[in-house]
Amino acid sequence: MRCAILLCMSSALAAPAFAEDRDWSGAYIGVSAGYGWGDNRVADDNPDLFYRIEPGGLIAGGQIGYNLQIGGWVVGVEADATIGDLDRRMAPGDSVGAFDEVSIEVDYLASVRLRAGLTSGQALYYATGGVGFAAWTDRNFVGGVQFGDGLDHSRTGWTLGAGIEYAVDARWTAKFEYLHYGFGDETLPPTTFWYIGSDHFETSFDTVKFGLNFRF
């Protein structure tokens, strides 16, 4: 019996201690899931020829990063990637013309960001920003038949956001995070999409995600 008690005490001492004010320093990896939406405005040189399509859907992905705690401040870097059902197809009459349909299909969103925040007990409140990446495809249909080859985009832009992360125990944390991705204006030659005039694209995306991280 005494040996069993000593064995239990040894195991408890060997386990990582959980402090009320945890140390956030170190590397981590995690998974996340949530919802994403976007705003994609597509226009031609003719000011009367344009449409706005707003995709939305469930998303999931993962992240990896590193934190350094200095007093009550935490600074770090994080990279993440997200995929999901982030798309939309607009019916005839809802976009350009009575017989036109348009669609957008988002392949992925990703970012490399700095994070900086303040700790309060077991919580970390942070702001984040950096470089954003995205790939998506615009398509145009006339009478249900695709017009042209569609247009694949692979863009680099910026991202800003904020979040809260909570220490569940000495190794695991749970987080809630909002990110906005901006990709500005893109102008492409007439032979790219509509084959009429130059094509203009103004695109942004937003995500809200719940995640779990494991600290090494």
C-alpha positions in Angstrom: 0.0 0.0 0.0 2.8 2.4 1.0 4.6 1.6 -2.3 1.4 2.4 -4.3 1.1 5.7 -2.5 4.7 6.6 -3.2 4.3 5.6 -6.8 1.2 7.8 -7.2 3.1 10.7 -5.6 6.0 10.2 -7.9 3.7 10.2 -11.0 2.0 13.4 -9.8 5.4 15.2 -9.3 6.5 14.1 -12.7 3.4 15.5 -14.4 3.7 19.0 -15.7 2.4 21.4 -13.1 -0.5 23.8 -14.1 -0.1 27.3 -12.7 -2.9 29.7 -12.4 -0.8 32.2 -14.4 0.7 30.0 -17.0 3.9 30.5 -19.0 2.9 30.9 -22.6 6.5 30.6 -24.0 7.2 27.8 -26.4 6.2 26.1 -29.7 2.7 24.8 -30.4 0.6 23.1 -33.0 -3.2 22.9 -33.4 -6.4 22.5 -35.4 -9.3 24.8 -35.9 -12.8 25.0 -37.5 -15.4 27.6 -38.0 -17.1 29.7 -40.7 -15.8 31.9 -43.5 -17.4 34.4 -45.9 -16.2 36.8 -48.6 -16.9 39.7 -50.8 -15.8 39.5 -54.5 -16.6 42.4 -56.8 -16.0 41.8 -60.5 -16.3 44.6 -63.0 -15.6 45.3 -66.7 -14.3 48.6 -68.2 -18.0 49.3 -68.9 -19.3 50.7 -65.5 -22.7 49.1 -66.1 -21.1 45.6 -66.3 -20.3 44.3 -62.8 -21.5 42.0 -60.1 -20.8 41.3 -56.5 -20.7 37.7 -55.2 -20.5 36.8 -51.5 -19.4 33.2 -50.8 -19.7 31.6 -47.4 -19.3 28.2 -45.8 -17.8 25.9 -43.1 -14.0 25.8 -42.9 -11.3 23.8 -41.1 -7.5 23.9 -40.9 -4.5 24.0 -38.7 -1.9 26.3 -37.3 1.7 26.2 -35.9 3.5 28.8 -34.0 5.8 30.0 -31.3 5.3 32.3 -28.3 7.7 34.3 -26.1 6.4 35.7 -22.8 7.9 38.8 -21.3 6.2 39.7 -18.1 2.5 40.0 -18.8 3.1 40.4 -22.5 3.2 37.6 -25.0 4.6 38.0 -28.6 4.9 35.3 -31.2 4.6 34.2 -34.8 1.9 31.9 -36.3 1.3 30.3 -39.7 -2.1 28.8 -40.6 -3.9 27.2 -43.5 -7.7 26.8 -44.0 -9.8 24.9 -46.5 -13.5 24.3 -46.7 -16.8 24.8 -48.5 -16.3 28.5 -49.1 -18.1 29.1 -52.4 -21.3 30.3 -54.1 -23.1 30.2 -57.4 -25.6 33.0 -58.3 -28.7 32.2 -60.4 -29.6 34.0 -63.6 -30.9 37.5 -63.0 -29.1 37.7 -59.6 -25.8 38.8 -61.2 -25.2 40.4 -64.6 -28.0 39.5 -66.9 -31.2 37.5 -67.3 -29.3 34.5 -68.7 -26.0 34.9 -66.9 -24.8 32.9 -63.9 -21.5 33.5 -62.0 -19.7 31.5 -59.3 -16.7 31.6 -57.0 -14.9 28.6 -55.4 -12.2 29.3 -52.8 -9.5 26.7 -52.7 -7.7 27.9 -49.5 -6.9 30.7 -47.2 -3.5 31.0 -45.4 -1.4 33.4 -43.5 1.8 34.1 -41.7 1.2 36.5 -38.8 2.7 38.2 -35.8 0.7 37.9 -32.5 1.0 40.2 -29.5 -1.2 40.3 -26.4 -1.7 40.5 -22.7 -2.2 37.7 -20.2 -4.9 37.6 -17.5 -4.8 34.5 -15.3 -5.2 31.6 -17.7 -6.3 33.7 -20.7 -4.4 35.5 -23.4 -6.0 38.4 -25.3 -4.2 39.2 -28.5 -4.1 41.1 -31.8 -2.6 39.6 -34.9 -1.6 40.7 -38.4 0.7 39.8 -41.3 0.7 38.4 -44.8 -2.4 36.7 -46.2 -2.6 34.2 -49.1 -5.6 32.9 -51.0 -6.6 30.9 -54.1 -10.0 30.9 -55.8 -11.7 30.5 -59.1 -14.3 32.8 -60.8 -16.6 31.3 -63.4 -19.2 32.8 -65.8 -22.1 30.8 -67.3 -24.5 31.7 -70.1 -27.6 29.6 -70.3 -26.1 27.1 -67.9 -23.0 26.6 -70.1 -19.6 27.9 -68.8 -18.3 30.8 -70.8 -14.5 30.7 -71.3 -12.2 28.7 -69.1 -12.9 30.5 -65.8 -10.2 32.5 -64.0 -7.9 31.0 -61.3 -6.5 33.5 -58.8 -3.5 33.0 -56.5 -3.2 36.2 -54.5 -1.0 37.6 -51.7 -2.4 40.3 -49.5 -2.7 41.2 -45.8 -4.6 40.0 -42.8 -5.6 41.5 -39.5 -7.5 40.1 -36.6 -7.9 39.4 -32.9 -8.6 36.5 -30.5 -8.6 35.1 -27.1 -6.8 31.9 -26.0 -7.5 30.0 -22.8 -5.2 27.6 -21.0 -7.2 24.4 -20.4 -4.2 22.7 -18.7 -0.4 22.8 -18.8 -0.3 21.6 -22.5 -3.6 22.4 -24.1 -5.2 25.7 -24.9 -8.6 26.6 -26.6 -9.0 29.7 -28.7 -11.5 31.8 -30.6 -10.2 34.0 -33.4 -11.4 36.4 -36.1 -9.3 37.2 -39.2 -9.9 39.6 -42.1 -8.0 39.0 -45.4 -7.7 41.9 -47.9 -6.5 41.4 -51.5 -7.1 44.9 -52.9 -7.8 45.5 -56.6 -6.6 43.3 -59.5 -6.9 44.4 -63.1 -6.4 41.8 -65.9 -6.4 42.0 -69.7 -9.7 41.7 -71.7 -8.8 38.2 -72.9 -8.8 36.8 -69.3 -12.4 36.5 -68.1 -15.3 38.3 -70.0 -13.3 38.9 -73.2 -14.9 42.4 -73.6 -12.8 45.0 -71.6 -10.2 44.8 -68.9 -11.5 42.8 -65.9 -11.3 44.3 -62.4 -11.4 42.2 -59.2 -11.7 43.5 -55.6 -11.8 40.7 -53.1 -11.7 40.1 -49.3 -12.5 37.3 -46.9 -13.3 36.9 -43.2 -13.1 33.9 -40.9 -14.2 33.1 -37.3 -12.6 30.0 -35.9 -12.5 27.9 -32.7 -9.3 26.0 -32.2 -7.2 23.7 -30.0 -3.5 24.1 -29.5 -1.0 21.7 -28.0 2.2 23.2 -26.5 5.4 21.2 -26.8 
